[in-house]
Amino acid sequence: MIPTIPYIETKFEEFNQLIFAGKLPKIPIVLSDAKTFLGKCVWKRRRGSDGKVEYYDFRLRINMRLDLPENEVEDTLIHEMIHYYIGLNRLEDASSHGPLFTRLMKTINEKYGRNITVSFKGSAEQREQLIDKKQRYHVVALMKLHSGKTGIKVLPRVLPSILKFYNAATASKEVLSVKLYMSNDIFFNRFPSSAVLKVHFVDEAEVLSHLEGAEVLDLHHWRKAHTT
């Protein structure tokens, strides 16, 4: 199912009464087309009169990109309601999904027969739905390592970032070769863009099939100018 705001509002009130004893105030709900999360509880921070940090302006963002079974939509909502409960009550946890969150999640799963998880893994088909299908150009670095592995990196389309990555990669003892391409294949939409020297290992034949027809970028003279 694709969630709607009226549906989420109804389910929020249902789970608020059932699980949270009706103690969660109504919260603005926003539908999102993001490809990086199913749900997110966001808020602002300020220091209260007691000197402690308090959270305010809570909002729930629920993804409508994925067509999920209803129970998974419900579990996503309850997951974010746990975050809301922790933030609203200024409860301390070691991390976003620390011991407190995990304990509350497990209690709810056991008591109410839910299947809430810390992160969404999903099926291959569901993960494919999260991928942005809009065609756009990417700078793609294709690397062969001395280990025999093939890696790719999608880079920001900004020359200093491209040069920074290219220089670091070609200087690495682990890297055998680096080739840069300009491609508008939507296959590369699934990879985050950054200049950090961290690669995604891929099947060489598969990635080469997606680079067919891509423009090869020659940064040799740019690299030389940047390092002299």
C-alpha angles and dihedrals in degrees: 000000000000109000123233128199094250090051093049091046091052093047092045091058092044094053092039090061096038101043109015100038091243092291098127113093117225111277133202110259123209126188114223135200092199119141096208104064143024095211139357135187109207132183145162127248134224138158113257129218089267090059093249124122112254131188126228143163093051118192134180119219116195123188118237096179094088125068099216134172110267094248090057091051088051093048090050090052093048090048089058092043088059088056089048092051093050094047096043092053093042091235116171123236131172093240142345090286098023130143094292094051091044092050093050091046093051092047092052092046092052097041099042102027094246129151101215114162135190093241137013116250101164130169124300088256092052093048088051090056090059092059116103108245096195112117113238137152121263134186103229125193113205113198133188116202129209086242089067094251124129120221136182134201128192108216133201111261090243119111098224091052092047092050092046092055095040093051093047093046096048090047093053116105090216094059120084098182142352127206125182125212138181108220136167095193108133088222087084093055088083093066123080117241120236142125095234113125095248123115138199113232113227142171105273096217092050096049092045089055088057091048094056108125093012118138114253112226119215109206096166095109092040090051091049092049091047095052099043 
